[in-house]
Amino acid sequence: MMNRRHTYLQVGDYVYHRRYSHWGIGEVVEEWNSNLPGGLCFVKVEFEDGRVRIFDNDFKSLSCCYYAGLIRINGGGD
């Protein structure tokens, strides 16, 4: 039986970080999802400060970007 992930963010979503507002608004530009059971999933976010940061995107994980302070502004994407 495969362990199904519940992702939080998708490519095109806009986000901000509660603790690091000086990063500015970020856009999710890439998603990685492992095909292996129990594998990881990540998102790559480009922020207005010019930096790219990578976050855990599995909502079921305690280290999910949501719990770390990343907040989605809108749905973006399709």
N, CA, C, O and CB atoms as a CASP TS submission, in Angstrom:
PFRMAT TS
TARGET T0000
AUTHOR 0000-0000-0000
METHOD Language model
MODEL 1
PARENT N/A
ATOM      1  N   MET     1       0.839  -1.189   0.000  1.00  0.00           N
ATOM      2  CA  MET     1       0.000   0.000   0.000  1.00  0.00           C
ATOM      3  C   MET     1       0.880   1.248   0.000  1.00  0.00           C
ATOM      4  O   MET     1       1.813   1.360   0.796  1.00  0.00           O
ATOM      5  CB  MET     1      -0.952   0.001   1.220  1.00  0.00           C
ATOM      6  N   MET     2       0.580   2.173  -0.888  1.00  0.00           N
ATOM      7  CA  MET     2       1.387   3.388  -0.996  1.00  0.00           C
ATOM      8  C   MET     2       0.934   4.423   0.019  1.00  0.00           C
ATOM      9  O   MET     2      -0.254   4.557   0.314  1.00  0.00           O
ATOM     10  CB  MET     2       1.307   3.967  -2.416  1.00  0.00           C
ATOM     11  N   ASN     3       1.901   5.146   0.542  1.00  0.00           N
ATOM     12  CA  ASN     3       1.643   6.235   1.475  1.00  0.00           C
ATOM     13  C   ASN     3       1.343   7.481   0.665  1.00  0.00           C
ATOM     14  O   ASN     3       2.247   8.021   0.027  1.00  0.00           O
ATOM     15  CB  ASN     3       2.851   6.465   2.441  1.00  0.00           C
ATOM     16  N   ARG     4       0.118   7.954   0.667  1.00  0.00           N
ATOM     17  CA  ARG     4      -0.250   9.107  -0.143  1.00  0.00           C
ATOM     18  C   ARG     4       0.105  10.411   0.564  1.00  0.00           C
ATOM     19  O   ARG     4      -0.207  10.595   1.741  1.00  0.00           O
ATOM     20  CB  ARG     4      -1.741   9.074  -0.468  1.00  0.00           C
ATOM     21  N   ARG     5       0.761  11.314  -0.168  1.00  0.00           N
ATOM     22  CA  ARG     5       1.131  12.617   0.380  1.00  0.00           C
ATOM     23  C   ARG     5       0.011  13.623   0.151  1.00  0.00           C
ATOM     24  O   ARG     5      -0.732  13.530  -0.826  1.00  0.00           O
ATOM     25  CB  ARG     5       2.441  13.121  -0.251  1.00  0.00           C
ATOM     26  N   HIS     6      -0.100  14.570   1.050  1.00  0.00           N
ATOM     27  CA  HIS     6      -1.030  15.680   0.888  1.00  0.00           C
ATOM     28  C   HIS     6      -0.184  16.928   0.763  1.00  0.00           C
ATOM     29  O   HIS     6       0.343  17.434   1.754  1.00  0.00           O
ATOM     30  CB  HIS     6      -2.052  15.782   2.089  1.00  0.00           C
ATOM     31  N   THR     7      -0.052  17.426  -0.458  1.00  0.00           N
ATOM     32  CA  THR     7       0.805  18.586  -0.680  1.00  0.00           C
ATOM     33  C   THR     7       0.067  19.870  -0.333  1.00  0.00           C
ATOM     34  O   THR     7      -1.158  19.949  -0.426  1.00  0.00           O
ATOM     35  CB  THR     7       1.291  18.630  -2.132  1.00  0.00           C
ATOM     36  N   TYR     8       0.827  20.855   0.061  1.00  0.00           N
ATOM     37  CA  TYR     8       0.293  22.144   0.490  1.00  0.00           C
ATOM     38  C   TYR     8       0.338  23.166  -0.644  1.00  0.00           C
ATOM     39  O   TYR     8      -0.644  23.867  -0.886  1.00  0.00           O
ATOM     40  CB  TYR     8       1.073  22.666   1.698  1.00  0.00           C
ATOM     41  N   LEU     9       1.474  23.254  -1.340  1.00  0.00           N
ATOM     42  CA  LEU     9       1.668  24.267  -2.376  1.00  0.00           C
ATOM     43  C   LEU     9       1.799  23.641  -3.755  1.00  0.00           C
ATOM     44  O   LEU     9       2.173  22.476  -3.893  1.00  0.00           O
ATOM     45  CB  LEU     9       2.900  25.104  -2.071  1.00  0.00           C
ATOM     46  N   GLN    10       1.484  24.439  -4.778  1.00  0.00           N
ATOM     47  CA  GLN    10       1.627  24.029  -6.166  1.00  0.00           C
ATOM     48  C   GLN    10       2.390  25.103  -6.925  1.00  0.00           C
ATOM     49  O   GLN    10       2.475  26.246  -6.475  1.00  0.00           O
ATOM     50  CB  GLN    10       0.245  23.770  -6.816  1.00  0.00           C
ATOM     51  N   VAL    11       2.944  24.735  -8.076  1.00  0.00           N
ATOM     52  CA  VAL    11       3.629  25.705  -8.924  1.00  0.00           C
ATOM     53  C   VAL    11       2.657  26.829  -9.261  1.00  0.00           C
ATOM     54  O   VAL    11       1.513  26.578  -9.641  1.00  0.00           O
ATOM     55  CB  VAL    11       4.180  25.034 -10.221  1.00  0.00           C
ATOM     56  N   GLY    12       3.118  28.062  -9.120  1.00  0.00           N
ATOM     57  CA  GLY    12       2.298  29.238  -9.394  1.00  0.00           C
ATOM     58  C   GLY    12       1.707  29.883  -8.154  1.00  0.00           C
ATOM     59  O   GLY    12       1.222  31.012  -8.219  1.00  0.00           O
ATOM     60  N   ASP    13       1.737  29.182  -7.018  1.00  0.00           N
ATOM     61  CA  ASP    13       1.236  29.772  -5.772  1.00  0.00           C
ATOM     62  C   ASP    13       2.175  30.881  -5.304  1.00  0.00           C
ATOM     63  O   ASP    13       3.387  30.811  -5.512  1.00  0.00           O
ATOM     64  CB  ASP    13       1.088  28.688  -4.670  1.00  0.00           C
ATOM     65  N   TYR    14       1.605  31.900  -4.674  1.00  0.00           N
ATOM     66  CA  TYR    14       2.382  32.975  -4.065  1.00  0.00           C
ATOM     67  C   TYR    14       2.318  32.824  -2.555  1.00  0.00           C
ATOM     68  O   TYR    14       1.277  32.482  -1.994  1.00  0.00           O
ATOM     69  CB  TYR    14       1.857  34.373  -4.507  1.00  0.00           C
ATOM     70  N   VAL    15       3.446  33.084  -1.904  1.00  0.00           N
ATOM     71  CA  VAL    15       3.566  32.850  -0.461  1.00  0.00           C
ATOM     72  C   VAL    15       4.352  33.973   0.208  1.00  0.00           C
ATOM     73  O   VAL    15       5.010  34.776  -0.454  1.00  0.00           O
ATOM     74  CB  VAL    15       4.246  31.496  -0.190  1.00  0.00           C
ATOM     75  N   TYR    16       4.268  34.010   1.527  1.00  0.00           N
ATOM     76  CA  TYR    16       5.156  34.837   2.339  1.00  0.00           C
ATOM     77  C   TYR    16       5.505  34.032   3.580  1.00  0.00           C
ATOM     78  O   TYR    16       4.817  33.070   3.919  1.00  0.00           O
ATOM     79  CB  TYR    16       4.493  36.218   2.714  1.00  0.00           C
ATOM     80  N   HIS    17       6.576  34.431   4.254  1.00  0.00           N
ATOM     81  CA  HIS    17       6.992  33.722   5.461  1.00  0.00           C
ATOM     82  C   HIS    17       6.679  34.594   6.667  1.00  0.00           C
ATOM     83  O   HIS    17       7.073  35.759   6.717  1.00  0.00           O
ATOM     84  CB  HIS    17       8.507  33.361   5.411  1.00  0.00           C
ATOM     85  N   ARG    18       5.970  34.026   7.642  1.00  0.00           N
ATOM     86  CA  ARG    18       5.560  34.787   8.833  1.00  0.00           C
ATOM     87  C   ARG    18       6.727  35.395   9.593  1.00  0.00           C
ATOM     88  O   ARG    18       6.637  36.531  10.058  1.00  0.00           O
ATOM     89  CB  ARG    18       4.780  33.899   9.762  1.00  0.00           C
ATOM     90  N   ARG    19       7.817  34.659   9.725  1.00  0.00           N
ATOM     91  CA  ARG    19       8.951  35.142  10.522  1.00  0.00           C
ATOM     92  C   ARG    19       9.986  35.914   9.721  1.00  0.00           C
ATOM     93  O   ARG    19      10.808  36.626  10.299  1.00  0.00           O
ATOM     94  CB  ARG    19       9.620  33.989  11.190  1.00  0.00           C
ATOM     95  N   TYR    20       9.961  35.786   8.412  1.00  0.00           N
ATOM     96  CA  TYR    20      10.984  36.424   7.576  1.00  0.00           C
ATOM     97  C   TYR    20      10.337  37.310   6.518  1.00  0.00           C
ATOM     98  O   TYR    20      10.530  37.096   5.321  1.00  0.00           O
ATOM     99  CB  TYR    20      11.877  35.361   6.905  1.00  0.00           C
ATOM    100  N   SER    21       9.579  38.292   6.955  1.00  0.00           N
ATOM    101  CA  SER    21       8.866  39.173   6.024  1.00  0.00           C
ATOM    102  C   SER    21       9.830  39.933   5.117  1.00  0.00           C
ATOM    103  O   SER    21       9.448  40.358   4.027  1.00  0.00           O
ATOM    104  CB  SER    21       7.992  40.161   6.796  1.00  0.00           C
ATOM    105  N   HIS    22      11.084  40.109   5.559  1.00  0.00           N
ATOM    106  CA  HIS    22      12.071  40.820   4.733  1.00  0.00           C
ATOM    107  C   HIS    22      12.439  40.035   3.470  1.00  0.00           C
ATOM    108  O   HIS    22      13.068  40.594   2.571  1.00  0.00           O
ATOM    109  CB  HIS    22      13.332  41.099   5.550  1.00  0.00           C
ATOM    110  N   TRP    23      12.064  38.754   3.381  1.00  0.00           N
ATOM    111  CA  TRP    23      12.277  37.984   2.146  1.00  0.00           C
ATOM    112  C   TRP    23      11.366  38.489   1.038  1.00  0.00           C
ATOM    113  O   TRP    23      11.682  38.342  -0.143  1.00  0.00           O
ATOM    114  CB  TRP    23      12.029  36.482   2.390  1.00  0.00           C
ATOM    115  N   GLY    24      10.223  39.090   1.416  1.00  0.00           N
ATOM    116  CA  GLY    24       9.236  39.546   0.438  1.00  0.00           C
ATOM    117  C   GLY    24       8.317  38.408   0.022  1.00  0.00           C
ATOM    118  O   GLY    24       8.282  37.355   0.658  1.00  0.00           O
ATOM    119  N   ILE    25       7.584  38.632  -1.042  1.00  0.00           N
ATOM    120  CA  ILE    25       6.653  37.639  -1.578  1.00  0.00           C
ATOM    121  C   ILE    25       7.466  36.620  -2.386  1.00  0.00           C
ATOM    122  O   ILE    25       8.435  36.965  -3.062  1.00  0.00           O
ATOM    123  CB  ILE    25       5.534  38.317  -2.467  1.00  0.00           C
ATOM    124  N   GLY    26       7.043  35.371  -2.294  1.00  0.00           N
ATOM    125  CA  GLY    26       7.700  34.316  -3.056  1.00  0.00           C
ATOM    126  C   GLY    26       6.727  33.636  -3.990  1.00  0.00           C
ATOM    127  O   GLY    26       5.521  33.609  -3.742  1.00  0.00           O
ATOM    128  N   GLU    27       7.265  33.084  -5.075  1.00  0.00           N
ATOM    129  CA  GLU    27       6.455  32.315  -6.018  1.00  0.00           C
ATOM    130  C   GLU    27       6.997  30.899  -6.097  1.00  0.00           C
ATOM    131  O   GLU    27       8.204  30.700  -6.240  1.00  0.00           O
ATOM    132  CB  GLU    27       6.445  32.979  -7.422  1.00  0.00           C
ATOM    133  N   VAL    28       6.110  29.911  -6.005  1.00  0.00           N
ATOM    134  CA  VAL    28       6.514  28.516  -6.148  1.00  0.00           C
ATOM    135  C   VAL    28       6.809  28.285  -7.630  1.00  0.00           C
ATOM    136  O   VAL    28       5.931  28.441  -8.479  1.00  0.00           O
ATOM    137  CB  VAL    28       5.398  27.525  -5.614  1.00  0.00           C
ATOM    138  N   VAL    29       8.055  27.910  -7.930  1.00  0.00           N
ATOM    139  CA  VAL    29       8.470  27.755  -9.320  1.00  0.00           C
ATOM    140  C   VAL    29       8.721  26.303  -9.712  1.00  0.00           C
ATOM    141  O   VAL    29       8.843  25.993 -10.897  1.00  0.00           O
ATOM    142  CB  VAL    29       9.711  28.561  -9.568  1.00  0.00           C
ATOM    143  N   GLU    30       8.798  25.411  -8.728  1.00  0.00           N
ATOM    144  CA  GLU    30       9.053  24.010  -9.046  1.00  0.00           C
ATOM    145  C   GLU    30       8.585  23.119  -7.903  1.00  0.00           C
ATOM    146  O   GLU    30       8.638  23.502  -6.734  1.00  0.00           O
ATOM    147  CB  GLU    30      10.550  23.779  -9.331  1.00  0.00           C
ATOM    148  N   GLU    31       8.123  21.913  -8.265  1.00  0.00           N
ATOM    149  CA  GLU    31       7.701  20.898  -7.297  1.00  0.00           C
ATOM    150  C   GLU    31       8.471  19.619  -7.571  1.00  0.00           C
ATOM    151  O   GLU    31       8.683  19.264  -8.731  1.00  0.00           O
ATOM    152  CB  GLU    31       6.161  20.645  -7.370  1.00  0.00           C
ATOM    153  N   TRP    32       8.891  18.925  -6.532  1.00  0.00           N
ATOM    154  CA  TRP    32       9.505  17.601  -6.662  1.00  0.00           C
ATOM    155  C   TRP    32       8.720  16.638  -5.802  1.00  0.00           C
ATOM    156  O   TRP    32       8.473  16.907  -4.626  1.00  0.00           O
ATOM    157  CB  TRP    32      11.015  17.617  -6.250  1.00  0.00           C
ATOM    158  N   ASN    33       8.324  15.517  -6.379  1.00  0.00           N
ATOM    159  CA  ASN    33       7.622  14.483  -5.637  1.00  0.00           C
ATOM    160  C   ASN    33       8.271  13.146  -5.928  1.00  0.00           C
ATOM    161  O   ASN    33       8.384  12.746  -7.086  1.00  0.00           O
ATOM    162  CB  ASN    33       6.118  14.456  -5.996  1.00  0.00           C
ATOM    163  N   SER    34       8.695  12.457  -4.892  1.00  0.00           N
ATOM    164  CA  SER    34       9.301  11.141  -5.037  1.00  0.00           C
ATOM    165  C   SER    34       8.255  10.129  -5.469  1.00  0.00           C
ATOM    166  O   SER    34       7.109  10.186  -5.023  1.00  0.00           O
ATOM    167  CB  SER    34       9.966  10.698  -3.727  1.00  0.00           C
ATOM    168  N   ASN    35       8.646   9.206  -6.333  1.00  0.00           N
ATOM    169  CA  ASN    35       7.750   8.136  -6.752  1.00  0.00           C
ATOM    170  C   ASN    35       7.800   6.951  -5.792  1.00  0.00           C
ATOM    171  O   ASN    35       6.999   6.023  -5.910  1.00  0.00           O
ATOM    172  CB  ASN    35       8.103   7.680  -8.158  1.00  0.00           C
ATOM    173  N   LEU    36       8.720   6.976  -4.857  1.00  0.00           N
ATOM    174  CA  LEU    36       8.878   5.877  -3.909  1.00  0.00           C
ATOM    175  C   LEU    36       7.944   6.039  -2.720  1.00  0.00           C
ATOM    176  O   LEU    36       7.743   7.154  -2.239  1.00  0.00           O
ATOM    177  CB  LEU    36      10.322   5.791  -3.430  1.00  0.00           C
ATOM    178  N   PRO    37       7.368   4.934  -2.237  1.00  0.00           N
ATOM    179  CA  PRO    37       6.538   5.015  -1.037  1.00  0.00           C
ATOM    180  C   PRO    37       7.344   5.592   0.123  1.00  0.00           C
ATOM    181  O   PRO    37       8.470   5.163   0.377  1.00  0.00           O
ATOM    182  CB  PRO    37       5.979   3.624  -0.666  1.00  0.00           C
ATOM    183  N   GLY    38       6.773   6.550   0.817  1.00  0.00           N
ATOM    184  CA  GLY    38       7.465   7.189   1.933  1.00  0.00           C
ATOM    185  C   GLY    38       8.484   8.223   1.499  1.00  0.00           C
ATOM    186  O   GLY    38       9.187   8.792   2.334  1.00  0.00           O
ATOM    187  N   GLY    39       8.571   8.472   0.192  1.00  0.00           N
ATOM    188  CA  GLY    39       9.527   9.452  -0.330  1.00  0.00           C
ATOM    189  C   GLY    39       9.121  10.870   0.023  1.00  0.00           C
ATOM    190  O   GLY    39       8.028  11.111   0.537  1.00  0.00           O
ATOM    191  N   LEU    40       9.998  11.785  -0.255  1.00  0.00           N
ATOM    192  CA  LEU    40       9.792  13.186   0.119  1.00  0.00           C
ATOM    193  C   LEU    40       9.199  13.997  -1.026  1.00  0.00           C
ATOM    194  O   LEU    40       9.240  13.581  -2.184  1.00  0.00           O
ATOM    195  CB  LEU    40      11.109  13.810   0.564  1.00  0.00           C
ATOM    196  N   CYS    41       8.650  15.156  -0.689  1.00  0.00           N
ATOM    197  CA  CYS    41       8.207  16.108  -1.703  1.00  0.00           C
ATOM    198  C   CYS    41       8.613  17.507  -1.237  1.00  0.00           C
ATOM    199  O   CYS    41       8.496  17.859  -0.064  1.00  0.00           O
ATOM    200  CB  CYS    41       6.652  16.013  -1.946  1.00  0.00           C
ATOM    201  N   PHE    42       9.090  18.277  -2.196  1.00  0.00           N
ATOM    202  CA  PHE    42       9.608  19.610  -1.910  1.00  0.00           C
ATOM    203  C   PHE    42       9.070  20.612  -2.913  1.00  0.00           C
ATOM    204  O   PHE    42       8.607  20.244  -3.992  1.00  0.00           O
ATOM    205  CB  PHE    42      11.140  19.613  -1.926  1.00  0.00           C
ATOM    206  N   VAL    43       9.137  21.894  -2.540  1.00  0.00           N
ATOM    207  CA  VAL    43       8.863  22.984  -3.471  1.00  0.00           C
ATOM    208  C   VAL    43      10.037  23.952  -3.455  1.00  0.00           C
ATOM    209  O   VAL    43      10.690  24.149  -2.430  1.00  0.00           O
ATOM    210  CB  VAL    43       7.538  23.715  -3.107  1.00  0.00           C
ATOM    211  N   LYS    44      10.289  24.547  -4.610  1.00  0.00           N
ATOM    212  CA  LYS    44      11.315  25.578  -4.744  1.00  0.00           C
ATOM    213  C   LYS    44      10.583  26.909  -4.875  1.00  0.00           C
ATOM    214  O   LYS    44       9.695  27.062  -5.714  1.00  0.00           O
ATOM    215  CB  LYS    44      12.268  25.308  -5.984  1.00  0.00           C
ATOM    216  N   VAL    45      10.968  27.874  -4.031  1.00  0.00           N
ATOM    217  CA  VAL    45      10.293  29.174  -3.995  1.00  0.00           C
ATOM    218  C   VAL    45      11.310  30.281  -4.260  1.00  0.00           C
ATOM    219  O   VAL    45      12.351  30.352  -3.607  1.00  0.00           O
ATOM    220  CB  VAL    45       9.584  29.396  -2.627  1.00  0.00           C
ATOM    221  N   GLU    46      10.990  31.149  -5.234  1.00  0.00           N
ATOM    222  CA  GLU    46      11.816  32.335  -5.515  1.00  0.00           C
ATOM    223  C   GLU    46      11.183  33.518  -4.794  1.00  0.00           C
ATOM    224  O   GLU    46      10.011  33.832  -4.999  1.00  0.00           O
ATOM    225  CB  GLU    46      11.935  32.612  -7.071  1.00  0.00           C
ATOM    226  N   PHE    47      11.984  34.176  -3.939  1.00  0.00           N
ATOM    227  CA  PHE    47      11.502  35.321  -3.175  1.00  0.00           C
ATOM    228  C   PHE    47      11.984  36.636  -3.781  1.00  0.00           C
ATOM    229  O   PHE    47      12.917  36.664  -4.584  1.00  0.00           O
ATOM    230  CB  PHE    47      11.959  35.215  -1.723  1.00  0.00           C
ATOM    231  N   GLU    48      11.330  37.719  -3.382  1.00  0.00           N
ATOM    232  CA  GLU    48      11.668  39.050  -3.890  1.00  0.00           C
ATOM    233  C   GLU    48      13.075  39.488  -3.503  1.00  0.00           C
ATOM    234  O   GLU    48      13.641  40.369  -4.149  1.00  0.00           O
ATOM    235  CB  GLU    48      10.669  40.062  -3.384  1.00  0.00           C
ATOM    236  N   ASP    49      13.648  38.894  -2.467  1.00  0.00           N
ATOM    237  CA  ASP    49      15.013  39.259  -2.081  1.00  0.00           C
ATOM    238  C   ASP    49      16.058  38.637  -3.012  1.00  0.00           C
ATOM    239  O   ASP    49      17.260  38.803  -2.804  1.00  0.00           O
ATOM    240  CB  ASP    49      15.282  38.826  -0.642  1.00  0.00           C
ATOM    241  N   GLY    50      15.588  37.917  -4.045  1.00  0.00           N
ATOM    242  CA  GLY    50      16.496  37.346  -5.030  1.00  0.00           C
ATOM    243  C   GLY    50      16.981  35.942  -4.697  1.00  0.00           C
ATOM    244  O   GLY    50      17.709  35.347  -5.491  1.00  0.00           O
ATOM    245  N   ARG    51      16.607  35.405  -3.565  1.00  0.00           N
ATOM    246  CA  ARG    51      17.045  34.073  -3.144  1.00  0.00           C
ATOM    247  C   ARG    51      15.998  33.027  -3.486  1.00  0.00           C
ATOM    248  O   ARG    51      14.798  33.301  -3.503  1.00  0.00           O
ATOM    249  CB  ARG    51      17.338  34.051  -1.641  1.00  0.00           C
ATOM    250  N   VAL    52      16.481  31.826  -3.756  1.00  0.00           N
ATOM    251  CA  VAL    52      15.620  30.662  -3.973  1.00  0.00           C
ATOM    252  C   VAL    52      15.754  29.778  -2.745  1.00  0.00           C
ATOM    253  O   VAL    52      16.864  29.482  -2.301  1.00  0.00           O
ATOM    254  CB  VAL    52      16.004  29.880  -5.294  1.00  0.00           C
ATOM    255  N   ARG    53      14.621  29.360  -2.198  1.00  0.00           N
ATOM    256  CA  ARG    53      14.636  28.509  -1.001  1.00  0.00           C
ATOM    257  C   ARG    53      13.778  27.284  -1.257  1.00  0.00           C
ATOM    258  O   ARG    53      12.791  27.343  -1.990  1.00  0.00           O
ATOM    259  CB  ARG    53      14.126  29.285   0.253  1.00  0.00           C
ATOM    260  N   ILE    54      14.171  26.161  -0.638  1.00  0.00           N
ATOM    261  CA  ILE    54      13.486  24.896  -0.838  1.00  0.00           C
ATOM    262  C   ILE    54      12.843  24.459   0.471  1.00  0.00           C
ATOM    263  O   ILE    54      13.462  24.528   1.533  1.00  0.00           O
ATOM    264  CB  ILE    54      14.461  23.816  -1.360  1.00  0.00           C
ATOM    265  N   PHE    55      11.587  24.006   0.383  1.00  0.00           N
ATOM    266  CA  PHE    55      10.808  23.643   1.560  1.00  0.00           C
ATOM    267  C   PHE    55      10.153  22.283   1.387  1.00  0.00           C
ATOM    268  O   PHE    55       9.843  21.865   0.272  1.00  0.00           O
ATOM    269  CB  PHE    55       9.751  24.699   1.843  1.00  0.00           C
ATOM    270  N   ASP    56       9.945  21.595   2.512  1.00  0.00           N
ATOM    271  CA  ASP    56       9.164  20.358   2.561  1.00  0.00           C
ATOM    272  C   ASP    56       7.716  20.728   2.253  1.00  0.00           C
ATOM    273  O   ASP    56       7.181  21.677   2.826  1.00  0.00           O
ATOM    274  CB  ASP    56       9.292  19.636   3.967  1.00  0.00           C
ATOM    275  N   ASN    57       7.075  19.975   1.344  1.00  0.00           N
ATOM    276  CA  ASN    57       5.722  20.315   0.904  1.00  0.00           C
ATOM    277  C   ASN    57       4.684  19.264   1.301  1.00  0.00           C
ATOM    278  O   ASN    57       3.556  19.302   0.810  1.00  0.00           O
ATOM    279  CB  ASN    57       5.704  20.497  -0.595  1.00  0.00           C
ATOM    280  N   ASP    58       5.041  18.340   2.169  1.00  0.00           N
ATOM    281  CA  ASP    58       4.113  17.286   2.589  1.00  0.00           C
ATOM    282  C   ASP    58       3.360  17.755   3.834  1.00  0.00           C
ATOM    283  O   ASP    58       3.933  17.832   4.922  1.00  0.00           O
ATOM    284  CB  ASP    58       4.872  15.946   2.870  1.00  0.00           C
ATOM    285  N   PHE    59       2.074  18.065   3.666  1.00  0.00           N
ATOM    286  CA  PHE    59       1.267  18.617   4.760  1.00  0.00           C
ATOM    287  C   PHE    59       1.200  17.677   5.962  1.00  0.00           C
ATOM    288  O   PHE    59       0.979  18.127   7.087  1.00  0.00           O
ATOM    289  CB  PHE    59      -0.141  18.915   4.269  1.00  0.00           C
ATOM    290  N   LYS    60       1.390  16.375   5.735  1.00  0.00           N
ATOM    291  CA  LYS    60       1.356  15.405   6.829  1.00  0.00           C
ATOM    292  C   LYS    60       2.664  15.367   7.614  1.00  0.00           C
ATOM    293  O   LYS    60       2.721  14.772   8.690  1.00  0.00           O
ATOM    294  CB  LYS    60       1.049  14.024   6.285  1.00  0.00           C
ATOM    295  N   SER    61       3.705  15.991   7.094  1.00  0.00           N
ATOM    296  CA  SER    61       5.014  16.005   7.741  1.00  0.00           C
ATOM    297  C   SER    61       5.085  17.126   8.774  1.00  0.00           C
ATOM    298  O   SER    61       4.568  18.219   8.545  1.00  0.00           O
ATOM    299  CB  SER    61       6.135  16.168   6.696  1.00  0.00           C
ATOM    300  N   LEU    62       5.719  16.858   9.899  1.00  0.00           N
ATOM    301  CA  LEU    62       5.886  17.895  10.922  1.00  0.00           C
ATOM    302  C   LEU    62       6.801  19.020  10.464  1.00  0.00           C
ATOM    303  O   LEU    62       6.785  20.108  11.040  1.00  0.00           O
ATOM    304  CB  LEU    62       6.434  17.286  12.195  1.00  0.00           C
ATOM    305  N   SER    63       7.602  18.768   9.428  1.00  0.00           N
ATOM    306  CA  SER    63       8.494  19.806   8.909  1.00  0.00           C
ATOM    307  C   SER    63       7.931  20.482   7.656  1.00  0.00           C
ATOM    308  O   SER    63       8.662  21.147   6.922  1.00  0.00           O
ATOM    309  CB  SER    63       9.860  19.210   8.600  1.00  0.00           C
ATOM    310  N   CYS    64       6.633  20.309   7.418  1.00  0.00           N
ATOM    311  CA  CYS    64       5.985  20.944   6.265  1.00  0.00           C
ATOM    312  C   CYS    64       6.187  22.458   6.316  1.00  0.00           C
ATOM    313  O   CYS    64       6.214  23.058   7.390  1.00  0.00           O
ATOM    314  CB  CYS    64       4.470  20.602   6.229  1.00  0.00           C
ATOM    315  N   CYS    65       6.326  23.058   5.146  1.00  0.00           N
ATOM    316  CA  CYS    65       6.548  24.500   5.066  1.00  0.00           C
ATOM    317  C   CYS    65       5.429  25.307   5.735  1.00  0.00           C
ATOM    318  O   CYS    65       5.677  26.413   6.214  1.00  0.00           O
ATOM    319  CB  CYS    65       6.680  24.916   3.616  1.00  0.00           C
ATOM    320  N   TYR    66       4.214  24.776   5.774  1.00  0.00           N
ATOM    321  CA  TYR    66       3.114  25.470   6.445  1.00  0.00           C
ATOM    322  C   TYR    66       3.412  25.627   7.934  1.00  0.00           C
ATOM    323  O   TYR    66       3.259  26.714   8.491  1.00  0.00           O
ATOM    324  CB  TYR    66       1.787  24.708   6.241  1.00  0.00           C
ATOM    325  N   TYR    67       3.837  24.543   8.576  1.00  0.00           N
ATOM    326  CA  TYR    67       4.139  24.582  10.006  1.00  0.00           C
ATOM    327  C   TYR    67       5.405  25.399  10.287  1.00  0.00           C
ATOM    328  O   TYR    67       5.596  25.897  11.397  1.00  0.00           O
ATOM    329  CB  TYR    67       4.301  23.156  10.550  1.00  0.00           C
ATOM    330  N   ALA    68       6.264  25.532   9.277  1.00  0.00           N
ATOM    331  CA  ALA    68       7.493  26.310   9.430  1.00  0.00           C
ATOM    332  C   ALA    68       7.248  27.806   9.236  1.00  0.00           C
ATOM    333  O   ALA    68       8.144  28.615   9.476  1.00  0.00           O
ATOM    334  CB  ALA    68       8.544  25.825   8.440  1.00  0.00           C
ATOM    335  N   GLY    69       6.025  28.184   8.799  1.00  0.00           N
ATOM    336  CA  GLY    69       5.700  29.607   8.685  1.00  0.00           C
ATOM    337  C   GLY    69       5.414  30.117   7.296  1.00  0.00           C
ATOM    338  O   GLY    69       5.183  31.314   7.126  1.00  0.00           O
ATOM    339  N   LEU    70       5.419  29.247   6.280  1.00  0.00           N
ATOM    340  CA  LEU    70       5.147  29.674   4.919  1.00  0.00           C
ATOM    341  C   LEU    70       3.632  29.704   4.696  1.00  0.00           C
ATOM    342  O   LEU    70       2.958  28.689   4.871  1.00  0.00           O
ATOM    343  CB  LEU    70       5.843  28.733   3.894  1.00  0.00           C
ATOM    344  N   ILE    71       3.099  30.867   4.311  1.00  0.00           N
ATOM    345  CA  ILE    71       1.665  31.058   4.164  1.00  0.00           C
ATOM    346  C   ILE    71       1.329  31.354   2.697  1.00  0.00           C
ATOM    347  O   ILE    71       1.930  32.227   2.072  1.00  0.00           O
ATOM    348  CB  ILE    71       1.169  32.203   5.085  1.00  0.00           C
ATOM    349  N   ARG    72       0.361  30.611   2.169  1.00  0.00           N
ATOM    350  CA  ARG    72      -0.083  30.823   0.781  1.00  0.00           C
ATOM    351  C   ARG    72      -0.949  32.067   0.726  1.00  0.00           C
ATOM    352  O   ARG    72      -1.861  32.235   1.536  1.00  0.00           O
ATOM    353  CB  ARG    72      -0.867  29.584   0.238  1.00  0.00           C
ATOM    354  N   ILE    73      -0.662  32.944  -0.236  1.00  0.00           N
ATOM    355  CA  ILE    73      -1.434  34.183  -0.412  1.00  0.00           C
ATOM    356  C   ILE    73      -2.653  33.922  -1.278  1.00  0.00           C
ATOM    357  O   ILE    73      -3.755  34.369  -0.960  1.00  0.00           O
ATOM    358  CB  ILE    73      -0.563  35.293  -1.041  1.00  0.00           C
ATOM    359  N   ASN    74      -2.453  33.191  -2.382  1.00  0.00           N
ATOM    360  CA  ASN    74      -3.562  32.846  -3.257  1.00  0.00           C
ATOM    361  C   ASN    74      -3.261  31.534  -3.967  1.00  0.00           C
ATOM    362  O   ASN    74      -2.152  31.008  -3.867  1.00  0.00           O
ATOM    363  CB  ASN    74      -3.828  33.972  -4.278  1.00  0.00           C
ATOM    364  N   GLY    75      -4.231  31.014  -4.672  1.00  0.00           N
ATOM    365  CA  GLY    75      -4.081  29.727  -5.346  1.00  0.00           C
ATOM    366  C   GLY    75      -3.123  29.734  -6.509  1.00  0.00           C
ATOM    367  O   GLY    75      -2.464  28.724  -6.754  1.00  0.00           O
ATOM    368  N   GLY    76      -3.014  30.847  -7.250  1.00  0.00           N
ATOM    369  CA  GLY    76      -2.113  30.895  -8.404  1.00  0.00           C
ATOM    370  C   GLY    76      -2.396  29.746  -9.352  1.00  0.00           C
ATOM    371  O   GLY    76      -3.535  29.292  -9.460  1.00  0.00           O
ATOM    372  N   GLY    77      -1.374  29.277 -10.032  1.00  0.00           N
ATOM    373  CA  GLY    77      -1.478  28.102 -10.906  1.00  0.00           C
ATOM    374  C   GLY    77      -2.543  28.226 -11.966  1.00  0.00           C
ATOM    375  O   GLY    77      -2.700  29.275 -12.591  1.00  0.00           O
ATOM    376  N   ASP    78      -3.289  27.123 -12.168  1.00  0.00           N
ATOM    377  CA  ASP    78      -4.268  27.048 -13.241  1.00  0.00           C
ATOM    378  C   ASP    78      -5.416  27.967 -12.989  1.00  0.00           C
ATOM    379  O   ASP    78      -6.342  28.034 -13.797  1.00  0.00           O
ATOM    380  CB  ASP    78      -4.768  25.647 -13.413  1.00  0.00           C
TER
END
